[in-house]
Amino acid sequence: MCIISALNLLKKQSIFSPTFCLVLNKVAGHVLFLLATAEILREEVGCKWVFRVKRNPDGSVERYKARFVAKGFHQQHDIDYNETFSSVIKPATIRNVLCLTISRSWPLRQLDVKNVFLHVFLKEDVYMTQPPSFIDQARPSFVCKLNKAIYGLKQAPHAWFHRMTSFLLSVGFVQS
């Protein structure tokens, strides 16, 4: 669903409005970007809103989800980013950890960080087009200089991994 049809749907039925407002508040609360003049040497990354309806097993609507994402496929290596990261874990490692946990009767917890990339500052300067339907009328030619990572950026997972690793090392964990 594109932003225009979603915004029209918002006006008509107001079904996405709680989710949409929540996402906008999260984005605004994290000072995700600042408007800036475009650098001549850099091409800005596009962006879009992705809307999704999450359903219960019986098919009824559980909630409406909205996510603001960058069009990272426009980024160029060594210009917009230097490193990427993809976390991988072998199934054997998961089985070993679970077996060890069960055999020693250790408690097992899961961690889920909501809007994880909004907690990560970017090292690189990344410029993004203004969000569709939210273009600043006083400065329509300006672009957004990202302060924090968002979904879709090539370097977002690497930046999150670096921040998480730094925290774990600071509280006493040892890297193998």
Residue pairs with C-beta under 8 A, 6 or more apart in sequence:
1 9
1 51
2 48
3 48
3 49
3 131
3 132
3 133
4 132
4 133
6 16
6 49
6 51
6 66
7 133
9 15
9 16
10 16
10 17
10 20
15 64
16 51
16 64
16 66
18 64
19 63
19 64
19 65
19 66
20 66
23 66
23 67
23 68
26 115
26 118
27 68
27 118
30 115
30 118
30 119
30 148
31 147
31 148
32 118
32 144
32 146
32 147
32 148
32 150
33 128
33 144
33 145
33 146
33 147
33 148
34 144
34 145
34 147
35 130
35 136
35 139
35 142
35 143
35 144
35 145
36 127
36 142
36 143
36 144
36 145
37 141
37 142
37 143
38 44
38 127
38 141
38 142
38 143
39 125
39 127
42 79
42 80
42 125
42 127
43 74
43 76
43 127
44 127
44 128
44 129
44 143
44 144
45 70
45 71
45 72
45 74
45 75
45 80
45 126
45 127
45 128
45 129
45 153
46 70
46 71
46 74
46 128
46 129
47 68
47 69
47 70
47 71
47 128
47 129
47 131
47 132
47 144
47 150
47 152
48 68
48 69
48 71
48 132
49 66
49 67
49 68
49 69
49 131
49 132
50 66
50 67
50 68
50 69
51 64
51 65
51 66
52 64
52 65
52 66
52 67
53 61
53 64
53 65
54 61
54 62
54 63
54 64
54 65
55 61
55 62
56 62
67 151
68 131
68 150
68 151
69 150
69 151
69 152
70 126
70 128
70 146
70 150
70 151
70 152
70 153
71 152
72 152
72 153
72 154
72 156
75 81
75 126
75 153
75 154
77 154
80 124
80 126
80 154
80 155
81 124
81 126
81 153
81 154
81 155
82 124
82 155
83 155
83 158
84 154
84 155
84 157
84 158
85 157
85 158
85 161
86 157
87 157
87 161
98 108
100 106
101 108
113 119
116 160
117 148
117 149
117 150
117 151
117 153
117 156
117 159
117 160
118 148
118 149
118 150
119 148
119 160
119 163
120 148
120 149
120 156
120 159
120 160
120 163
121 147
121 148
121 149
121 159
121 163
122 146
122 147
122 148
122 149
122 153
122 155
122 159
123 155
123 159
124 155
125 145
126 145
126 146
126 153
126 155
127 143
127 144
127 145
127 146
128 143
128 144
128 146
129 143
129 144
130 136
130 140
130 142
130 143
130 144
131 144
136 142
146 153
149 155
149 156
149 159
149 160
150 156
165 175
169 175
